């Protein structure tokens, strides 16, 4: 029984590693002010690009840009977290039927 349990744990660990690698290939986007700032991140919550519209840059309001950057980054991270949680929950459900996730 203990060996079977260890086997399941190793299988879960391998599955988790596969999911983490797959999450690196999934992109999510957060934006602010109707797309004037766009942030792209992986589902592993790593920022891969930031785009600031030239119109916003020409206005030169540093504080506004900083605020909008925070909004866009937080939206991207939230989406990444949702994707990550869904992937992990699906894997756990498959590995541990009846676990209640």
C-alpha positions as CSV (number, residue, x, y, z in Angstrom):
1,X,0.0,0.0,0.0
2,X,2.8,2.4,0.9
3,X,4.6,1.6,-2.4
4,X,1.4,2.3,-4.3
5,X,1.0,5.6,-2.5
6,X,4.6,6.6,-3.3
7,X,4.1,5.7,-6.9
8,X,1.0,7.9,-7.1
9,X,3.0,10.8,-5.5
10,X,5.8,10.4,-8.0
11,X,3.2,10.3,-10.8
12,X,1.6,13.5,-9.5
13,X,5.0,15.2,-9.3
14,X,5.8,14.3,-12.9
15,X,2.3,15.5,-13.9
16,X,3.0,18.8,-12.1
17,X,6.3,19.3,-13.9
18,X,4.5,18.6,-17.3
19,X,1.9,21.2,-16.4
20,X,4.5,23.8,-15.4
21,X,6.2,23.3,-18.8
22,X,2.9,23.6,-20.6
23,X,2.0,26.8,-18.7
24,X,5.2,28.3,-20.0
25,X,3.7,28.0,-23.5
26,X,0.3,29.6,-22.6
27,X,0.1,33.4,-23.0
28,X,-2.4,35.7,-21.3
29,X,-2.8,39.4,-21.8
30,X,-3.8,42.2,-19.4
31,X,-4.6,45.6,-20.7
32,X,-5.5,49.0,-19.3
33,X,-7.3,52.1,-20.7
34,X,-8.8,50.2,-23.7
35,X,-5.5,48.7,-24.8
36,X,-3.2,51.7,-24.4
37,X,-1.0,49.5,-22.2
38,X,-0.8,45.7,-22.9
39,X,1.1,43.2,-20.8
40,X,1.6,39.6,-21.9
41,X,2.6,36.9,-19.5
42,X,2.9,33.2,-19.4
43,X,0.5,31.2,-17.4
44,X,3.5,30.7,-15.0
45,X,3.2,34.4,-14.3
46,X,6.3,35.5,-16.1
47,X,6.0,38.8,-18.0
48,X,7.0,38.4,-21.6
49,X,6.2,41.7,-23.2
50,X,4.9,45.2,-22.4
51,X,3.5,47.6,-25.0
52,X,2.6,51.2,-24.4
53,X,0.7,53.0,-27.1
54,X,2.6,56.1,-28.5
55,X,-0.4,58.3,-27.7
56,X,0.0,57.6,-24.0
57,X,3.8,58.2,-24.2
58,X,3.3,61.5,-25.9
59,X,1.1,62.8,-23.1
60,X,4.0,62.2,-20.8
61,X,2.0,61.7,-17.6
62,X,4.4,59.4,-15.7
63,X,2.1,58.8,-12.8
64,X,-0.8,57.8,-15.1
65,X,1.5,55.5,-17.1
66,X,2.7,53.9,-13.8
67,X,-0.9,53.4,-12.6
68,X,-2.0,51.9,-15.9
69,X,1.0,49.6,-15.9
70,X,0.0,48.2,-12.5
71,X,-3.5,47.6,-13.7
72,X,-2.4,45.8,-16.8
73,X,0.2,43.7,-15.0
74,X,-2.2,42.8,-12.3
75,X,-4.8,41.7,-14.9
76,X,-2.3,39.6,-16.7
77,X,-1.1,37.9,-13.5
78,X,-4.7,37.3,-12.4
79,X,-5.5,35.6,-15.7
80,X,-2.3,33.6,-15.5
81,X,-3.2,32.5,-12.0
82,X,-6.7,31.4,-13.2
83,X,-5.2,29.3,-16.0
84,X,-2.6,27.8,-13.7
85,X,-5.2,26.9,-11.1
86,X,-7.5,25.3,-13.7
87,X,-4.7,23.2,-15.1
88,X,-3.5,22.0,-11.6
89,X,-7.1,21.3,-10.5
90,X,-7.7,19.3,-13.6
91,X,-4.6,17.3,-13.0
92,X,-5.4,16.7,-9.4
93,X,-8.9,15.6,-10.2
94,X,-7.5,13.1,-12.7
95,X,-4.9,11.8,-10.2
96,X,-7.1,11.8,-7.1
97,X,-10.7,11.0,-8.0
98,X,-13.1,12.0,-5.3
99,X,-10.5,14.4,-3.8
100,X,-13.1,17.1,-4.0
101,X,-11.3,19.8,-6.0
